[in-house]
């Protein structure tokens, strides 16, 4: 890995130190991320992300990140924010982007451009209680990326794109079943 001070906005030396620390103690790689969602009205909810757990310790974010989730008018909402499935698509794009940028920096590629267009097909029949519809989630997701780096070949960037997909936590979450435990406290 090239350990230049900063590449693509990434402190490569610090990234290398982090990888070495994880190699020395796999416990450092373990995180519990969390979010809190509170319903406001209609289809509008507010999400807050204020901390995570790393190596058994609560770590606050520099500030609480707030998100508004809502449905578009056609789905009876006020369109005051993206809906939940749009946030999933954005999360996949975010994850691909950070993976691409970090790994490009580690490989010495100077990125000039990186974008992802992410779209997913969804049929609401099961969600609205019509049982003969397909699964309630996405039936297909398509991602179109564009990257430009003056010092990397098309072949190198295509290989990096494949690597990013193989190592993306969000793609893994979407593509493979993850056990979900849900409970409800009634007041």
N, C-alpha and C positions, 0 to 999 in steps of 0.2 A: 504494500500500500504506500502511496505517495503521502508523506506527512507534511505537506505544505501547510502554512499557518491556517489559511482560510481558502476554501474553494467552493463556489456556488453558495456562499453564505454559511458554510459548514466548517467548524473548527476541526480539521482532520486529525490533528494531534490528539485532541481530547477524545475524538471518536475512537482512535486506536487505543488510547488508555482505557476507555470503557470496555472495549472488546477484550483487552488483556485482563482486566479486572474480572470480567465474567468467566473467562477461561480459568482463572485462578480460584474463583468461588462461584459456582453455578447458582447459588442462592441469590446473588446480586441480580440475576436475570428475572426474578419473580416479582410480579406486580399484581395488585388488585385495583383495577380502575372502576370508578363508580360515577353514577349520575343520579340526580333527584328530579323527578317530574311531578309537578303540581297542576292539576286541572284548574283552569280559570273560568271559562264559560263556553258553551257550545262545543266546538271542536278545537278550542284553543287551550293549549297547555304551555307551561313555562318549565324549561329544563335548566338546572343549575349543576355545574361541575366545579367543585371547589377544592377537592383534594383527591389523593390516591394513596395506596399503601405500597411502600417499597421496602423490601427486606424486613417486613414486620413493623415498620414505622409509618405513621400517618405523615404525609408530606403535603402541605398546602400549596396550591397554585399561587402564583404571584397575585392573582385576583380571581374572583369567582367569574367563571364564564357563563353567560346567560344565553339561552336559545328560546325562541318562541316557535312552537310547532302549531300548525293550523291546517285546515283543508281549504282548497280553492272553492270558489262560489258554486261550481257545478256539483261539488260534494258537500254542500250545505254549510260551508265555512265562510270565514271573513277574509281568507287569504292573507293573514297577517304574518305568515311565516311559511316555510316549507313544511310539507307533511312528512310523516315518519318514513315512508318508503323513499321519498326524495332525499332525506337525510342519510339513509343507508347508501344510496348511490353516491352522494357527496363523500361519505366516509370511505367508500372504495377508492374514489379519485384521490382523496387526501392521502390514503395509505400508499397507493401506487406512487404518488408524487414524492412523498418523503423517502420511500424506499429507493426510488430512482435517483433522487438528488444525493442522498447519502452515499449510495454505491457508486454513482458517477464521480463524486468527490474522492472517494477511496481509490478509484481507478485512475484518477488524474484527468478526467474529462471536464472541460470547462463548458457548462451548459449555457446556451444563449436563449433557448426557448424550451418550454415543457408545458403541455396542456393535455387534459383528458376530457373527452366528452363521454359521459356515461348515461346510458338509458336502459330502462327495464320495462318489460311487458307484464301487465297485471290485469287480472279479470276479477272484478268485485263480487261475482255471484255468491261464492261461499261466504264472504265477509258480511253480505247483507242477508244471509240466511237462505239462499237458494242453493240447495244441496247438489244440484247436478252440474255445478261449475267445476273448473279445475282447482288445483290447490289454491289456498288463499294468498300465497306469496307470489313472488316473481316467477314467471314461467321461462323467462330468458332475460339475460343481461348482456348488453354489448358495450364494449369499451373501445374507443378510438383515441389513440394517443398520438401526439406530435412532439418530436424532440429534435433539437438541433444543437450540435456541439462541434465547433470548428476543428477540434483536435481529436475527434473520434470518428471512425468509419461507420457507415450504415450497418455493416455486419456487427461491429462492437456494440452499437446502440440496440440492435435487435436482440443480441444475446443478453444484454442488460435487461431489456424488457422481459424476456423469458425468466431470468433470474428473479426479478422483482415479483412476478406472478407466483413463482415457486415459494417465495419467502414472505408473502403478504399476509399478515394476521387477519385483515378484514376479508380478503378473498377466502382464506381458510374458514373463517366463521360462516361466510355465506355458502360456501360450496360443500361443507361437511357438517353433519349433525353435531350440535353442541348440546349437552344436557342443560335444560333450563328448569329451575325449581322456582315455583311461584307460590307465595302465601298471601293471605289477606287477613288483616286485623279489622274486625267490624266494631265500630264505636257506637 
